[in-house]
Amino acid sequence: MGNLAKALTGLAALAFVLAVTSHFVGPLVSTQAEAYSRASTNLALLAIALVLAFGDRVGVGRSV
């Protein structure tokens, strides 16, 4: 789940960059900046939820 959270965080960063770019340049592929901004927020929230739900289960069953 850690890799999935990292991938979602990367996609959220990409969506944020697209939102900023489309705000200054204009709509990219007829999509407004708000759509990229909302996608960035949703992907980041999914990554946070995955880390909170499955993050502390990584070391279960191992003695350190």
DSSP file (Angstrom, degrees, kcal/mol; ACC not computed):
  #  RESIDUE AA STRUCTURE BP1 BP2  ACC     N-H-->O    O-->H-N    N-H-->O    O-->H-N    TCO  KAPPA ALPHA  PHI   PSI    X-CA   Y-CA   Z-CA
    1    1 A M     >        0   0    0      0, 0.0     4,-2.3     0, 0.0     5,-0.2   0.000 360.0 360.0 360.0 -23.6    0.0    0.0    0.0
    2    2 A G  H  >  +     0   0    0      1,-0.2     4,-2.1     2,-0.2     5,-0.1   0.901 360.0  49.1 -63.7 -40.2    3.0    2.3    0.5
    3    3 A N  H  > S+     0   0    0      2,-0.2     4,-2.3     1,-0.2    -1,-0.2   0.880 110.1  51.5 -67.1 -36.8    3.8    2.3   -3.2
    4    4 A L  H  > S+     0   0    0      2,-0.2     4,-2.5     1,-0.2    -2,-0.2   0.902 109.2  50.3 -66.3 -39.9    0.2    3.0   -4.1
    5    5 A A  H  X S+     0   0    0     -4,-2.3     4,-2.2     2,-0.2    -2,-0.2   0.891 110.9  49.5 -64.7 -38.8    0.1    6.0   -1.7
    6    6 A K  H  X S+     0   0    0     -4,-2.1     4,-2.3     2,-0.2    -2,-0.2   0.895 110.8  49.9 -66.2 -39.2    3.4    7.3   -3.3
    7    7 A A  H  X S+     0   0    0     -4,-2.3     4,-2.4     2,-0.2    -2,-0.2   0.912 111.2  48.6 -65.8 -41.9    1.9    6.9   -6.7
    8    8 A L  H  X S+     0   0    0     -4,-2.5     4,-2.3     2,-0.2    -2,-0.2   0.885 110.4  51.6 -64.9 -37.9   -1.3    8.8   -5.7
    9    9 A T  H  X S+     0   0    0     -4,-2.2     4,-2.2     2,-0.2    -2,-0.2   0.905 110.0  49.4 -64.9 -40.7    0.8   11.5   -4.1
   10   10 A G  H  X S+     0   0    0     -4,-2.3     4,-2.2     2,-0.2    -2,-0.2   0.905 111.4  48.4 -63.7 -41.9    2.8   11.8   -7.4
   11   11 A L  H  X S+     0   0    0     -4,-2.4     4,-2.6     2,-0.2    -2,-0.2   0.869 109.5  53.3 -66.2 -35.7   -0.4   12.1   -9.4
   12   12 A A  H  X S+     0   0    0     -4,-2.3     4,-2.1     2,-0.2    -2,-0.2   0.908 108.9  49.2 -64.6 -40.8   -1.7   14.7   -7.0
   13   13 A A  H  X S+     0   0    0     -4,-2.2     4,-2.3     2,-0.2    -2,-0.2   0.911 111.4  49.4 -64.2 -41.6    1.4   16.7   -7.5
   14   14 A L  H  X S+     0   0    0     -4,-2.2     4,-2.4     1,-0.2    -2,-0.2   0.914 110.7  49.6 -62.9 -43.1    1.1   16.4  -11.3
   15   15 A A  H  X S+     0   0    0     -4,-2.6     4,-2.1     1,-0.2    -1,-0.2   0.872 109.9  52.1 -64.6 -35.9   -2.6   17.5  -11.2
   16   16 A F  H  X S+     0   0    0     -4,-2.1     4,-2.4     2,-0.2    -2,-0.2   0.923 109.3  48.8 -65.3 -43.3   -1.6   20.5   -9.0
   17   17 A V  H  X S+     0   0    0     -4,-2.3     4,-2.6     1,-0.2    -2,-0.2   0.905 111.3  50.2 -63.0 -40.9    1.0   21.5  -11.6
   18   18 A L  H  X S+     0   0    0     -4,-2.4     4,-2.8     2,-0.2    -1,-0.2   0.877 109.1  52.5 -63.8 -36.9   -1.5   21.2  -14.4
   19   19 A A  H  X S+     0   0    0     -4,-2.1     4,-1.5     2,-0.2    -2,-0.2   0.928 112.1  44.3 -64.9 -44.3   -4.0   23.3  -12.4
   20   20 A V  H  X S+     0   0    0     -4,-2.4     4,-1.7     2,-0.2     5,-0.2   0.922 115.4  48.6 -65.9 -42.8   -1.5   26.1  -11.9
   21   21 A T  H  X S+     0   0    0     -4,-2.6     4,-3.0     1,-0.2     5,-0.5   0.928 111.8  47.7 -63.1 -45.8   -0.4   25.9  -15.5
   22   22 A S  H  X S+     0   0    0     -4,-2.8     4,-1.0     1,-0.2    -1,-0.2   0.767 107.1  58.7 -70.5 -22.8   -3.9   25.9  -16.9
   23   23 A H  H  < S+     0   0    0     -4,-1.5    -1,-0.2    -5,-0.2    -2,-0.2   0.917 117.1  31.2 -68.3 -41.8   -4.8   28.9  -14.6
   24   24 A F  H  < S+     0   0    0     -4,-1.7    -2,-0.2     2,-0.1    -3,-0.1   0.844 130.3  34.6 -85.6 -34.9   -2.1   31.0  -16.1
   25   25 A V  H  < S-     0   0    0     -4,-3.0    -3,-0.2     1,-0.3    -2,-0.1   0.859 111.7-108.2 -89.1 -38.7   -2.0   29.7  -19.7
   26   26 A G     <  -     0   0    0     -4,-1.0    -1,-0.3    -5,-0.5    -2,-0.1  -0.693  60.3 -22.6 127.9 175.2   -5.7   28.9  -20.2
   27   27 A P        -     0   0    0      0, 0.0     2,-0.5     0, 0.0     3,-0.4  -0.299  57.3-146.2 -59.9 131.4   -7.7   25.7  -20.4
   28   28 A L  B >  S-A   31   0A   0      3,-1.1     3,-1.3     1,-0.2    -6,-0.1  -0.888  82.1 -10.3 -98.5 125.6   -5.7   22.6  -21.4
   29   29 A V  T 3  S-     0   0    0     -2,-0.5    -1,-0.2     1,-0.3     3,-0.1   0.882 127.1 -63.1  52.6  42.4   -7.6   20.1  -23.6
   30   30 A S  T 3  S+     0   0    0     -3,-0.4     2,-0.4     1,-0.2    -1,-0.3   0.793 106.9 128.5  53.5  35.2  -10.8   22.1  -22.8
   31   31 A T  B <   -A   28   0A   0     -3,-1.3    -3,-1.1    -5,-0.1    -1,-0.2  -0.980  54.0-132.0-119.1 130.4  -10.5   21.3  -19.0
   32   32 A Q    >>  -     0   0    0     -2,-0.4     4,-1.1    -5,-0.2     3,-0.8  -0.308  22.6-110.3 -79.4 163.6  -10.6   24.2  -16.5
   33   33 A A  H 3> S+     0   0    0      1,-0.2     4,-2.4   -11,-0.2     5,-0.2   0.808 113.7  64.7 -63.1 -31.4   -8.1   24.7  -13.7
   34   34 A E  H 3> S+     0   0    0      1,-0.2     4,-2.5     2,-0.2    -1,-0.2   0.843  97.7  55.0 -63.7 -32.7  -10.8   23.8  -11.1
   35   35 A A  H <> S+     0   0    0     -3,-0.8     4,-2.1     2,-0.2    -1,-0.2   0.916 110.3  44.5 -67.1 -42.9  -11.0   20.3  -12.4
   36   36 A Y  H  X S+     0   0    0     -4,-1.1     4,-2.4     2,-0.2    -2,-0.2   0.894 113.1  52.3 -67.2 -38.7   -7.3   19.7  -12.0
   37   37 A S  H  X S+     0   0    0     -4,-2.4     4,-2.1     2,-0.2    -2,-0.2   0.914 110.6  46.9 -63.5 -43.1   -7.4   21.3   -8.6
   38   38 A R  H  X S+     0   0    0     -4,-2.5     4,-2.5     2,-0.2    -1,-0.2   0.894 111.7  51.2 -66.2 -39.6  -10.2   19.0   -7.4
   39   39 A A  H  X S+     0   0    0     -4,-2.1     4,-2.5     2,-0.2     5,-0.2   0.904 108.9  51.7 -63.2 -41.0   -8.4   16.0   -8.8
   40   40 A S  H  X S+     0   0    0     -4,-2.4     4,-2.1     1,-0.2    -2,-0.2   0.925 111.5  46.7 -61.2 -45.3   -5.3   16.9   -7.0
   41   41 A T  H  X S+     0   0    0     -4,-2.1     4,-2.3     1,-0.2    -2,-0.2   0.924 112.8  48.7 -63.6 -45.3   -7.2   17.3   -3.7
   42   42 A N  H  X S+     0   0    0     -4,-2.5     4,-2.1     1,-0.2    -2,-0.2   0.901 111.8  48.5 -64.8 -41.2   -9.0   14.0   -4.1
   43   43 A L  H  X S+     0   0    0     -4,-2.5     4,-2.1     2,-0.2    -1,-0.2   0.897 111.6  49.9 -66.0 -39.8   -5.8   12.0   -5.0
   44   44 A A  H  X S+     0   0    0     -4,-2.1     4,-2.3    -5,-0.2    -2,-0.2   0.903 110.2  50.4 -65.3 -40.1   -4.0   13.5   -2.0
   45   45 A L  H  X S+     0   0    0     -4,-2.3     4,-2.4     2,-0.2    -2,-0.2   0.880 109.1  51.7 -65.6 -37.4   -6.9   12.6    0.3
   46   46 A L  H  X S+     0   0    0     -4,-2.1     4,-2.3     2,-0.2    -1,-0.2   0.907 109.8  49.7 -63.5 -41.3   -6.9    9.0   -1.0
   47   47 A A  H  X S+     0   0    0     -4,-2.1     4,-2.2     2,-0.2    -2,-0.2   0.914 111.5  48.4 -64.0 -42.6   -3.2    8.8   -0.3
   48   48 A I  H  X S+     0   0    0     -4,-2.3     4,-2.5     1,-0.2     5,-0.2   0.915 111.0  50.8 -63.3 -42.7   -3.6   10.0    3.2
   49   49 A A  H  X S+     0   0    0     -4,-2.4     4,-2.5     1,-0.2     5,-0.2   0.899 109.7  50.3 -63.0 -40.6   -6.5    7.6    3.8
   50   50 A L  H  X S+     0   0    0     -4,-2.3     4,-2.7     2,-0.2     5,-0.4   0.911 111.7  47.5 -63.9 -41.8   -4.4    4.7    2.6
   51   51 A V  H  X S+     0   0    0     -4,-2.2     4,-1.8     1,-0.2     5,-0.3   0.912 115.1  45.7 -66.4 -41.3   -1.5    5.6    4.8
   52   52 A L  H  < S+     0   0    0     -4,-2.5     4,-0.3    -5,-0.2    -2,-0.2   0.879 118.9  41.5 -68.8 -37.0   -3.8    6.0    7.8
   53   53 A A  H  < S+     0   0    0     -4,-2.5    -2,-0.2    -5,-0.2    -3,-0.2   0.885 135.1  13.2 -78.7 -39.3   -5.7    2.8    7.2
   54   54 A F  H >< S+     0   0    0     -4,-2.7     3,-0.9    -5,-0.2    -3,-0.2   0.418  99.1  94.0-120.1  -0.2   -2.8    0.5    6.2
   55   55 A G  G >< S+     0   0    0     -4,-1.8     3,-0.7    -5,-0.4    -3,-0.1   0.852  87.8  45.4 -67.6 -36.7    0.4    2.3    7.2
   56   56 A D  G 3  S+     0   0    0     -5,-0.3     3,-0.3    -4,-0.3    -1,-0.2   0.434  99.0  72.4 -89.9   2.7    0.9    0.8   10.6
   57   57 A R  G X  S+     0   0    0     -3,-0.9     3,-0.8     1,-0.2    -1,-0.2   0.415  71.0  90.5 -92.1   1.5    0.2   -2.8    9.5
   58   58 A V  T <  S+     0   0    0     -3,-0.7    -1,-0.2     1,-0.2    -2,-0.1   0.907  92.0  37.5 -66.2 -42.4    3.5   -3.1    7.6
   59   59 A G  T >  S+     0   0    0     -3,-0.3     3,-1.5     2,-0.1    -1,-0.2   0.261  82.4 132.3 -95.9  12.4    5.4   -4.5   10.6
   60   60 A V  T <  S+     0   0    0     -3,-0.8     3,-0.1     1,-0.2    -3,-0.0  -0.444  72.8  19.9 -68.5 133.0    2.7   -6.7   12.1
   61   61 A G  T 3  S+     0   0    0      1,-0.3     2,-0.4    -2,-0.2    -1,-0.2   0.312 100.3 106.1  93.8  -7.9    4.0  -10.2   12.9
   62   62 A R    <   -     0   0    0     -3,-1.5     2,-0.5     2,-0.0    -1,-0.3  -0.836  59.8-144.4-104.2 140.9    7.7   -9.4   12.9
   63   63 A S              0   0    0     -2,-0.4    -3,-0.0     1,-0.1     0, 0.0  -0.910 360.0 360.0-102.5 131.1    9.8   -9.1   16.1
   64   64 A V              0   0    0     -2,-0.5    -1,-0.1    -5,-0.0    -2,-0.0   0.402 360.0 360.0-105.9 360.0   12.4   -6.4   15.9
